[in-house]
Amino acid sequence: MKRLGCGFVPLLAALISLSLGGCKTGSASDTWPKVLHFAYSPQADQLQGGSLRVDLMRNYLQSQLHIPVQVVLVDGYAATIEAMRAEKVDMFTGSSLTYLLAYQKAGAEAIAARGYPDGTVGGYRSVIAVPRDSPFHSMEDLKAHANDLVFAFAEPASTSGYLYPKAGLLAAGIDPEKDFKKVLFTGNHLASVMTIEAGKVDAGCFMQTMLTYLIAQHKIAPGDLRIIWTSELIPNGPYTVRRALPEQFKRQLQAALVAIPSKDPKLWTQLNQLFTTPASGPTMVAVNDATYDGLRKYASQVKDFKFVEK
């Protein structure tokens, strides 16, 4: 076991590496990496069966690439970006905002995402919610009482846990860092839901499918939270690789990811237990950096938002 660290944000946690076997065959170029380091974030999963999904993905990639795969479990998107920048990981899957940050900070490249047979990328939504006994029923209510309220984001590199809800607040006339009494980051979407439900904050945001999952699992009752804002559709985050990897290797890895539904139904079934909705899309599609230009343009319009921290 080895541990990696970074100082991007306070919520970073331990990195646990699991080295697994495999062998390189003559079909691969001599320039290919000897090992693929795949960063997997449990904060982006948080569902039962996570270990099985990791094992299935590792085994599948090894069978398709013919090299060993080392799975690096990373607590937090920021840690993932820092690990890729340090060349300690070669591949990860995370939010679309995480990809844009990794593109600038770590030389990342998007290669595949969940989507539709016509090649378009699916999506999901962000919500802002309050506890069920809250006196607030709208964004206008939050604005009227902002100076007395504590608001919870998930984490700075989260699309649905920071970027989109911040844009929603700004559109409602609320500058979160200036107008709220206090703003905090819970660290992940699950923590945001539970923090709001427990009444530890007055309002907060998270990925809508997290709430759907918790209700389906009877972890939370349908009426425990009141949603007062819902975002437009957010493009699914991609599988991302280090741009410096050999082109032939990246293309074979991309083809392997796109082929998961047909080549490994068991793995695909497990991946479908993640935070998916009909809008997420029924298959995997090839993507590239241009796929996320719309989100990049959207982020550039959010007041005071910067992709790269100074």
C-alpha positions in Angstrom: 0.0 0.0 0.0 1.2 3.5 -0.8 -0.2 6.9 -0.1 -0.2 10.0 -2.2 -1.0 13.5 -1.1 -1.7 17.0 -2.4 -2.5 20.4 -1.1 -5.2 21.4 -3.6 -8.1 21.6 -1.0 -8.5 20.6 2.6 -10.8 17.7 1.8 -8.1 15.5 0.3 -7.7 12.1 1.8 -5.5 9.0 1.5 -4.7 7.3 -1.8 -4.6 3.5 -1.7 -2.8 1.6 -4.5 -3.6 -2.0 -5.4 -1.0 -3.5 -7.8 -2.4 -6.2 -10.1 -0.9 -8.6 -12.6 -1.0 -8.9 -16.3 1.5 -9.2 -19.2 2.3 -7.2 -22.2 2.0 -8.9 -25.6 3.8 -8.4 -28.8 0.7 -6.6 -30.2 1.4 -3.5 -28.2 3.9 -0.9 -29.2 7.2 -0.8 -27.3 6.3 2.8 -26.5 3.2 1.7 -24.5 3.3 2.2 -20.8 4.3 -0.9 -18.8 1.4 -0.3 -16.3 -1.8 1.7 -16.6 -2.5 3.7 -13.4 -6.2 4.1 -13.1 -7.4 6.6 -10.4 -10.8 5.6 -9.1 -12.7 8.0 -6.7 -14.9 6.4 -4.1 -16.4 9.9 -3.5 -17.8 9.8 -7.0 -19.3 6.3 -6.4 -20.4 5.8 -2.8 -22.6 2.8 -3.7 -22.5 -0.8 -2.6 -20.5 -3.0 -4.9 -17.7 -0.4 -5.4 -15.0 -3.0 -4.9 -16.6 -5.4 -7.4 -16.8 -2.6 -10.0 -13.1 -1.8 -9.5 -12.1 -5.4 -9.9 -14.2 -5.9 -13.0 -12.9 -2.7 -14.6 -9.3 -3.7 -13.8 -9.7 -7.1 -15.2 -11.4 -5.8 -18.3 -8.8 -3.2 -19.1 -6.0 -5.7 -18.6 -7.7 -8.1 -21.0 -8.1 -5.4 -23.6 -4.8 -3.6 -23.3 -2.6 -6.6 -22.4 -0.7 -4.7 -19.7 -1.1 -4.7 -15.9 -3.5 -2.2 -14.4 -2.9 -0.5 -11.1 -6.0 0.9 -9.5 -5.4 4.0 -7.3 -8.3 4.8 -5.1 -8.5 8.6 -4.6 -10.7 10.5 -2.2 -11.6 13.6 -4.0 -11.4 15.1 -7.5 -8.7 17.6 -6.5 -6.4 14.7 -5.4 -7.0 13.0 -8.7 -6.0 16.1 -10.6 -2.8 16.5 -8.6 -2.0 12.8 -9.0 -2.3 13.1 -12.7 -0.2 16.2 -12.8 2.5 14.3 -10.9 2.2 11.4 -13.4 1.1 9.1 -10.6 -2.1 8.2 -12.5 -2.7 7.8 -16.2 -6.5 7.7 -16.3 -9.6 8.7 -14.2 -13.3 9.2 -14.5 -14.9 12.2 -12.8 -17.1 15.2 -13.4 -17.0 17.3 -16.5 -15.6 20.2 -14.5 -12.9 18.0 -13.1 -11.9 17.2 -16.6 -11.7 20.9 -17.6 -9.5 21.5 -14.5 -7.4 18.5 -15.3 -7.0 19.6 -18.9 -5.4 22.8 -17.8 -3.6 21.7 -14.7 -2.5 18.1 -15.6 -2.4 17.7 -19.4 -5.6 15.6 -19.5 -7.5 14.4 -22.5 -11.2 13.2 -22.7 -11.7 10.0 -24.6 -15.1 8.4 -23.6 -18.3 9.1 -21.7 -21.8 7.7 -21.2 -24.2 8.7 -24.0 -26.4 7.7 -26.9 -25.9 5.5 -30.0 -25.8 8.6 -32.2 -22.6 9.6 -30.4 -24.1 12.4 -28.3 -23.2 12.7 -24.6 -25.9 12.2 -21.9 -26.2 14.2 -18.7 -27.5 14.8 -15.2 -28.7 17.7 -13.0 -27.7 19.6 -9.9 -30.1 20.8 -7.3 -30.2 23.2 -4.4 -32.2 22.0 -1.4 -33.2 22.9 2.1 -34.3 20.7 5.1 -38.0 19.8 5.1 -38.8 22.0 8.1 -37.1 25.0 6.5 -39.1 28.2 6.2 -37.5 28.8 2.8 -39.4 27.7 -0.4 -37.6 29.5 -3.2 -34.4 31.1 -4.3 -36.0 34.4 -3.6 -36.4 33.3 0.1 -32.7 32.5 0.2 -31.8 35.9 -1.2 -34.0 37.7 1.3 -32.3 36.0 4.2 -28.9 35.3 2.8 -26.9 37.2 5.4 -28.2 34.8 8.1 -27.7 31.6 6.2 -25.0 28.9 6.0 -24.7 27.2 2.5 -23.0 24.0 1.6 -21.3 23.2 -1.6 -19.9 19.7 -2.3 -16.3 20.5 -3.5 -14.6 23.1 -5.7 -13.9 20.7 -8.6 -17.5 19.4 -8.8 -19.7 20.4 -11.7 -23.0 19.7 -10.0 -21.7 20.3 -6.5 -20.2 23.8 -7.2 -20.1 25.3 -10.7 -23.8 24.9 -11.7 -25.4 25.8 -8.3 -23.0 28.8 -8.0 -24.3 29.9 -11.4 -27.9 29.4 -10.2 -27.2 31.4 -7.1 -25.7 34.3 -9.0 -28.6 34.3 -11.5 -30.9 34.6 -8.5 -28.9 37.7 -7.3 -26.9 35.8 -4.6 -23.2 36.1 -4.5 -22.5 33.1 -2.2 -19.1 34.2 -1.0 -20.3 37.7 -0.2 -23.9 37.3 0.7 -24.2 34.2 2.8 -23.2 34.2 6.5 -21.0 31.3 5.8 -20.1 29.0 2.9 -18.6 25.5 3.4 -17.6 22.5 1.4 -18.8 19.1 2.7 -16.3 17.1 0.5 -18.8 15.1 -1.6 -22.4 14.8 -2.7 -23.4 12.2 -0.1 -22.1 14.4 2.7 -24.0 17.4 1.3 -27.3 15.5 1.3 -26.9 14.3 4.8 -25.6 17.6 6.1 -28.7 19.4 4.7 -31.0 16.7 5.9 -29.6 16.9 9.5 -30.2 20.7 9.5 -26.5 21.5 10.0 -26.8 24.0 7.2 -29.7 26.1 5.9 -29.3 25.1 2.3 -26.9 23.3 0.0 -26.4 21.6 -3.4 -25.6 18.2 -4.8 -26.1 15.9 -7.7 -29.8 15.1 -8.0 -29.2 11.4 -8.6 -27.6 11.1 -5.2 -30.9 12.0 -3.6 -32.7 9.6 -5.9 -30.4 6.8 -5.0 -30.7 7.4 -1.2 -34.5 7.5 -1.4 -34.5 4.2 -3.4 -32.2 2.6 -0.7 -34.5 3.9 2.1 -31.6 5.9 3.5 -33.6 9.0 3.4 -37.4 9.7 3.1 -38.8 11.5 0.0 -39.9 14.5 2.1 -36.7 14.9 4.1 -35.4 17.6 1.7 -37.2 20.3 -0.3 -35.6 21.0 -3.7 -35.9 24.8 -4.5 -33.7 24.9 -7.7 -32.8 22.5 -10.5 -30.1 23.0 -13.1 -30.2 22.5 -16.8 -28.7 19.2 -18.0 -25.0 18.9 -17.3 -22.9 16.8 -19.7 -21.6 13.5 -18.3 -18.0 13.6 -17.1 -15.6 11.7 -19.3 -13.0 8.9 -18.9 -9.8 11.0 -19.0 -6.2 10.1 -19.8 -2.9 11.8 -19.7 -2.4 13.6 -23.0 1.3 12.5 -23.1 0.4 8.8 -23.4 1.1 7.3 -26.9 -1.6 8.0 -29.4 -2.0 4.4 -30.4 -2.4 3.4 -26.8 -5.0 6.1 -26.1 -7.0 5.0 -29.2 -7.0 1.4 -28.1 -8.0 2.4 -24.6 -10.8 4.5 -26.0 -12.1 1.6 -28.1 -12.0 -0.6 -25.1 -14.1 1.8 -23.0 -16.7 2.3 -25.8 -17.0 -1.5 -26.2 -17.7 -2.2 -22.5 -21.5 -2.7 -23.0 -21.0 -5.4 -25.7 -17.7 -7.0 -24.5 -18.3 -7.1 -20.8 -22.1 -7.1 -19.9 -21.3 -7.9 -16.2 -19.1 -4.8 -15.9 -21.7 -2.7 -17.7 -24.4 -3.9 -15.3 -22.3 -2.8 -12.4 -21.6 0.6 -13.9 -25.3 1.0 -14.4 -25.7 0.9 -10.6 -23.9 4.2 -10.4 -25.7 7.5 -10.6 -27.5 7.0 -13.8 -30.9 8.1 -15.2 -32.5 7.8 -18.6 -30.9 11.2 -19.5 -27.4 9.7 -18.8 -27.6 7.6 -21.9 -27.7 3.8 -22.5 -24.2 3.2 -23.8 -20.6 4.5 -24.0 -19.4 6.9 -26.7 -16.1 8.3 -27.9 -15.5 12.0 -26.9 -12.7 14.5 -27.2 -11.9 17.9 -25.7 -14.3 19.8 -28.1 -17.2 17.8 -26.5 -16.8 20.0 -23.5 -16.4 23.4 -25.2 -20.0 24.2 -24.2 -19.3 23.6 -20.6 -16.1 25.6 -20.8 -18.0 28.5 -22.3 -20.6 28.2 -19.6 -18.0 28.2 -16.8 -16.3 31.3 -18.3 -19.5 33.2 -17.9 -19.8 32.5 -14.1 -18.6 35.5 -12.2 -15.3 35.1 -10.5 -14.9 31.5 -11.6 -11.4 30.5 -12.6 -10.3 27.1 -13.9 -6.9 27.3 -12.5 -6.2 28.4 -9.0 -3.2 30.8 -8.6 
